[in-house]
Amino acid sequence: MSKRPDFAAPHWLVHLLRSKREPVPWTRALRAPIALAVPLAVGYAFGNIGLGALASTGALPTVLSEAAGPYRYRLRRLGGATAAAGAGYLIGLVSGASLAATIAAVVLVAAVSALISAAGSNASVAGLQLFVFCVIGTGQHATGVRIEVSLLCFLIGAVWSLSVALVGWTWRATSPERTAVAHVYIELAAMLSATDADTSRAARNQLTTAMNTAYDRLLTARSWLSGRDAAYRKLLNLLSASTPAVEASVAMVNAGRSGPPEAVGYLTSVAASVLADQPVPEPPGLDERYHPLQAGLARIPAGASRQRPARVPATARFREWAESLISGPLTWIAALRLSLCVALAEVAGLLLPLERSYWLTLTVGIVLKPDFGSVFGRAVLRGIGTVVGVGIGAAVLGLGAQGWPLVVLIALFATGVAIGKVRNYGVLSAFVTPLIILQMDLSSHGDWSVVVARLVDTVLGCVIVLVFGYLLWPGSMRPRVGGRLADTCETVATYVTQALAGTGDLAERSRARRRAYRALADLRTAFQQVVVEPSAAGRQAVAWWPVIAGLERVTDSVTEVVVTVEHGAPRPGESDIELLTTALTEIATSIREQRDPRSLPVPETEQLSGVVDQLTTVFDAVRGPDLAERSPMRLVRRFLPSSRRRA
């Protein structure tokens, strides 16, 4: 009896539907229903649930923009997003009465939103809220509520939501940063206690993410602080003091050795001390075999000395953003694509018998946000999530839920939004859709045509994005991750030079190591955004994935050598270091020039044998199997114009 063949799902579909391994943000999951459901409950209690729904809509920008971080950072992020949402809502309310003004305002705001996104993460979130609530505002004129009343309710909800998000500032103060530093020590303990290579590799990636997060939070907080600067300086010193222990631990793990239980227990106790704001205990005595780790642990109680970084003036940040707009065409191209698709959505709303076409435009803008990952992936997940969300909304409206049951349902949907935001975009869409349906269409209870119209609008919006913003847009399906991979190779080469040659002081070498690991972590994120596409770009990302893993192992092997040098081993010769950096540079050059890397001589010393082995693996991964279609260079050359191939 023959076995049935196993059918594997396409790689892009597997990655697309996979949920992120992020912890559930319980505090945000608690704040979201309070922010969104309380205004609705107050409106119902006073006999006007419609006004309560408008206030609940005003609370939505804060819920959608929530992110972990210092309270000052969150105030800046949430305050900017809420202000942008309010401005967009006002523009939508004013222009909504005129069809021509609505189209002009929405298209213009879409272009401005894309251009604002180039200024950074917070500006990107604000740009999205500006567009989303401009579109929502254009649909409000049909409700019959006066503009000033609608705007006042929106502002009340926005202030309420901001208060809920930041109320913990009064007593928690440095708690987010303290948690981030403690998380570094917890992940370090987890890496040392790993019992196999795969687990230790995953733990090392999580440690890198934890360190990046902790440094980001603390450096951001210190740039805005004056009175509590001493508390943040202490946390930053504790974080910096972990570097020698991290390097020693990476060297041990790379050599296939687990850490002693005493060290794991000590790192856990350090994390507990950081969380409790208690003095860090003294490290235990370890066996002589763990001398580098012992020396690293001994540095933790003493902390580290760091100078306060200079604060970057707002004028300098604005000048940098303006220069990026002038010199970089990518932002303008993204703005053009978004504006074109939004204009097409507005035209479709005119030509097709759609009840409230603003949902169509809203779908296009949210899916096509230029800096939020794959257009294809967001369109597919938005479509899937909306189908599920419309089903939920249909059930709620069909059952005629009103009053307090409706308030409870809004609270449940808000909790789902907070969790879906960190887990999966499709899950987020599945909860946002019924939430906004209920907020915007409370007067349509029992009307199934409302949810059917929402489903049609969303599907049509996703089709516009997939056809005009992805399939027909020039270059959207070509491989485009090679440049970032080449840049990361050069960053690793810089770390090799500074770490092995011993140039600069310990702090500079530590910064070079962090830059290398951060670049690798960012590279993983960029590839994960592209790998969900069933195009040449997605296939190339899959083919080049072993190169990322190989570069990580090269960096780990270099760190292992650095630890041995810091504890008495001779430093590698300059010629050997130059051979390593030349090899990494050749990999970067071959990726940019879209050719196979040339064979180059490598060091033959025993000390660098581990680095050479991993570097050889990277060379093999870039070249790919001789006849395999998955070879990255084959994919690049396959989609080049014929003139480039001949060259």
SULGICOR-V529752 format. One record per residue. N is the residue number from 1. PHI is phi as a letter, one per 40 degrees, with the letter a starting at -180 (NA if undefined). OMEGA is omega as a letter, one per 20 degrees, with the letter a starting at -180 (none if undefined). Layout:
<<N,PHI,OMEGA> <N,PHI,OMEGA>>
This chain:
<<1,NA,a> <2,c,r> <3,c,r> <4,c,a> <5,c,r> <6,c,r> <7,b,r> <8,c,r> <9,c,r> <10,d,a> <11,c,a> <12,c,a> <13,c,r> <14,c,a> <15,c,a> <16,c,a> <17,c,a> <18,c,r> <19,c,r> <20,c,r> <21,c,r> <22,b,r> <23,c,r> <24,c,r> <25,c,a> <26,c,a> <27,c,r> <28,c,r> <29,c,r> <30,c,a> <31,c,a> <32,d,r> <33,c,r> <34,c,a> <35,c,a> <36,c,a> <37,c,a> <38,c,r> <39,d,r> <40,c,r> <41,c,r> <42,c,r> <43,c,r> <44,c,a> <45,c,a> <46,c,r> <47,g,r> <48,a,a> <49,c,r> <50,c,r> <51,c,r> <52,c,r> <53,c,r> <54,c,r> <55,c,r> <56,c,r> <57,c,r> <58,c,r> <59,c,a> <60,c,a> <61,d,r> <62,c,r> <63,c,a> <64,c,a> <65,b,a> <66,d,r> <67,a,r> <68,c,r> <69,i,r> <70,d,a> <71,c,r> <72,c,r> <73,c,a> <74,c,r> <75,c,r> <76,c,a> <77,c,a> <78,c,r> <79,c,r> <80,c,r> <81,c,a> <82,c,r> <83,c,r> <84,c,r> <85,c,r> <86,c,r> <87,c,r> <88,c,a> <89,c,r> <90,c,r> <91,c,r> <92,c,r> <93,c,a> <94,c,a> <95,c,a> <96,c,a> <97,c,a> <98,b,a> <99,c,a> <100,c,r> <101,c,r> <102,c,a> <103,c,a> <104,c,a> <105,c,a> <106,c,r> <107,c,r> <108,c,r> <109,c,r> <110,c,r> <111,c,r> <112,c,r> <113,d,r> <114,c,a> <115,c,r> <116,c,a> <117,d,a> <118,c,a> <119,c,r> <120,h,a> <121,c,a> <122,c,r> <123,c,r> <124,c,r> <125,c,r> <126,c,r> <127,c,r> <128,c,a> <129,c,r> <130,d,a> <131,c,a> <132,d,a> <133,c,r> <134,c,r> <135,c,r> <136,c,r> <137,c,r> <138,c,r> <139,c,a> <140,c,a> <141,c,a> <142,c,a> <143,c,r> <144,g,r> <145,c,r> <146,c,a> <147,d,a> <148,c,r> <149,c,r> <150,c,a> <151,c,r> <152,c,r> <153,c,r> <154,c,a> <155,c,r> <156,c,r> <157,c,r> <158,c,r> <159,c,r> <160,c,a> <161,c,r> <162,c,r> <163,c,r> <164,c,a> <165,c,a> <166,b,a> <167,c,a> <168,c,a> <169,d,a> <170,c,a> <171,b,a> <172,c,r> <173,f,a> <174,c,a> <175,d,r> <176,c,a> <177,c,r> <178,c,r> <179,c,a> <180,c,r> <181,c,r> <182,c,a> <183,c,r> <184,d,a> <185,c,r> <186,c,r> <187,c,r> <188,c,r> <189,c,r> <190,c,r> <191,c,a> <192,c,a> <193,c,r> <194,c,a> <195,b,r> <196,a,a> <197,c,a> <198,c,r> <199,c,r> <200,c,r> <201,c,r> <202,c,r> <203,c,r> <204,c,r> <205,c,r> <206,c,r> <207,c,r> <208,c,r> <209,c,a> <210,c,r> <211,c,r> <212,c,r> <213,c,a> <214,c,r> <215,c,r> <216,c,a> <217,c,a> <218,c,a> <219,c,r> <220,c,a> <221,c,a> <222,c,a> <223,c,a> <224,b,a> <225,b,r> <226,b,a> <227,c,a> <228,b,a> <229,c,a> <230,c,a> <231,c,r> <232,c,r> <233,c,r> <234,c,r> <235,c,r> <236,c,r> <237,c,r> <238,c,r> <239,c,r> <240,c,a> <241,c,r> <242,c,a> <243,d,r> <244,d,r> <245,c,r> <246,c,a> <247,c,r> <248,c,a> <249,c,r> <250,c,r> <251,c,r> <252,c,a> <253,c,r> <254,c,r> <255,c,r> <256,g,a> <257,b,r> <258,c,r> <259,c,r> <260,c,a> <261,d,a> <262,c,r> <263,c,r> <264,c,r> <265,c,r> <266,c,r> <267,c,r> <268,c,r> <269,c,r> <270,c,r> <271,d,r> <272,c,r> <273,c,r> <274,c,r> <275,c,a> <276,c,a> <277,f,r> <278,b,r> <279,c,a> <280,c,a> <281,c,r> <282,c,a> <283,c,r> <284,c,r> <285,c,a> <286,b,r> <287,c,a> <288,d,r> <289,c,a> <290,b,a> <291,d,r> <292,d,r> <293,c,r> <294,d,r> <295,c,r> <296,c,r> <297,c,a> <298,c,a> <299,c,a> <300,c,a> <301,c,a> <302,c,a> <303,g,r> <304,b,a> <305,b,a> <306,b,r> <307,c,a> <308,c,r> <309,c,r> <310,c,r> <311,c,a> <312,c,a> <313,c,r> <314,c,r> <315,c,r> <316,c,r> <317,c,r> <318,c,r> <319,c,r> <320,c,r> <321,c,a> <322,c,r> <323,c,r> <324,c,r> <325,c,a> <326,c,a> <327,c,a> <328,b,a> <329,c,a> <330,c,a> <331,c,r> <332,c,r> <333,c,r> <334,c,r> <335,c,r> <336,c,a> <337,c,r> <338,c,a> <339,c,r> <340,c,a> <341,c,r> <342,c,r> <343,c,r> <344,c,r> <345,c,r> <346,c,r> <347,c,r> <348,c,r> <349,c,r> <350,c,a> <351,c,a> <352,c,a> <353,c,a> <354,c,a> <355,c,r> <356,b,a> <357,c,a> <358,c,r> <359,c,r> <360,c,r> <361,c,r> <362,c,r> <363,c,a> <364,c,a> <365,c,a> <366,c,a> <367,c,a> <368,c,r> <369,d,a> <370,c,a> <371,b,a> <372,b,r> <373,g,a> <374,c,r> <375,c,a> <376,c,a> <377,c,a> <378,c,r> <379,c,a> <380,c,a> <381,c,r> <382,c,r> <383,c,r> <384,c,a> <385,c,a> <386,c,r> <387,d,r> <388,c,a> <389,c,r> <390,c,r> <391,d,r> <392,c,r> <393,c,r> <394,c,r> <395,c,a> <396,c,a> <397,c,a> <398,c,r> <399,c,r> <400,g,r> <401,c,r> <402,a,r> <403,g,a> <404,c,r> <405,d,r> <406,c,r> <407,c,r> <408,c,r> <409,c,r> <410,d,r> <411,c,r> <412,c,r> <413,c,r> <414,c,r> <415,c,r> <416,c,r> <417,c,a> <418,c,a> <419,c,a> <420,c,a> <421,c,a> <422,b,a> <423,b,a> <424,a,a> <425,c,r> <426,c,r> <427,c,r> <428,d,a> <429,c,a> <430,c,r> <431,c,r> <432,c,a> <433,d,r> <434,c,r> <435,c,a> <436,c,r> <437,d,a> <438,c,r> <439,c,a> <440,c,a> <441,b,a> <442,c,a> <443,c,a> <444,b,a> <445,d,r> <446,g,a> <447,c,a> <448,c,a> <449,c,r> <450,c,a> <451,c,r> <452,c,r> <453,c,r> <454,c,r> <455,c,r> <456,c,a> <457,c,a> <458,c,r> <459,c,r> <460,c,r> <461,c,r> <462,c,r> <463,c,r> <464,d,a> <465,c,a> <466,c,a> <467,c,a> <468,c,a> <469,c,a> <470,b,a> <471,c,a> <472,c,a> <473,c,a> <474,d,r> <475,g,a> <476,c,a> <477,b,r> <478,c,r> <479,d,a> <480,a,a> <481,b,a> <482,c,a> <483,c,r> <484,c,r> <485,c,r> <486,c,r> <487,c,r> <488,c,r> <489,d,a> <490,c,r> <491,c,r> <492,c,r> <493,c,r> <494,c,r> <495,c,r> <496,d,a> <497,c,a> <498,c,a> <499,c,a> <500,c,a> <501,c,r> <502,g,r> <503,c,a> <504,g,r> <505,c,a> <506,c,a> <507,c,r> <508,c,r> <509,c,r> <510,c,r> <511,c,r> <512,c,r> <513,c,r> <514,c,r> <515,c,r> <516,c,a> <517,c,r> <518,c,r> <519,c,r> <520,c,r> <521,c,r> <522,c,r> <523,c,r> <524,d,a> <525,c,r> <526,c,r> <527,c,r> <528,c,r> <529,c,a> <530,c,a> <531,c,a> <532,c,a> <533,c,r> <534,c,a> <535,b,r> <536,c,r> <537,c,r> <538,c,r> <539,c,r> <540,c,r> <541,c,r> <542,c,a> <543,c,a> <544,c,r> <545,d,r> <546,c,r> <547,c,r> <548,c,r> <549,c,r> <550,c,r> <551,c,r> <552,c,r> <553,c,r> <554,c,a> <555,c,r> <556,c,a> <557,c,r> <558,c,r> <559,c,r> <560,c,r> <561,c,a> <562,d,r> <563,c,r> <564,c,r> <565,c,a> <566,c,a> <567,b,r> <568,h,a> <569,c,r> <570,c,r> <571,c,r> <572,d,r> <573,c,a> <574,c,a> <575,c,r> <576,c,r> <577,c,r> <578,c,r> <579,c,r> <580,c,a> <581,c,r> <582,c,r> <583,c,r> <584,c,r> <585,c,r> <586,c,r> <587,c,r> <588,c,a> <589,c,a> <590,c,r> <591,c,r> <592,c,a> <593,c,r> <594,f,r> <595,a,r> <596,c,r> <597,c,r> <598,c,r> <599,c,a> <600,b,r> <601,c,r> <602,b,r> <603,c,a> <604,b,a> <605,c,r> <606,c,a> <607,c,a> <608,b,a> <609,c,r> <610,c,r> <611,c,a> <612,c,r> <613,d,a> <614,c,r> <615,c,r> <616,c,r> <617,c,r> <618,c,r> <619,d,a> <620,c,a> <621,c,r> <622,c,r> <623,c,a> <624,g,r> <625,d,a> <626,d,a> <627,b,a> <628,c,r> <629,c,a> <630,c,r> <631,d,a> <632,d,a> <633,c,r> <634,c,a> <635,c,r> <636,c,a> <637,c,a> <638,c,a> <639,b,r> <640,c,r> <641,c,a> <642,c,r> <643,c,r> <644,c,a> <645,c,r> <646,c,r> <647,c,none>>
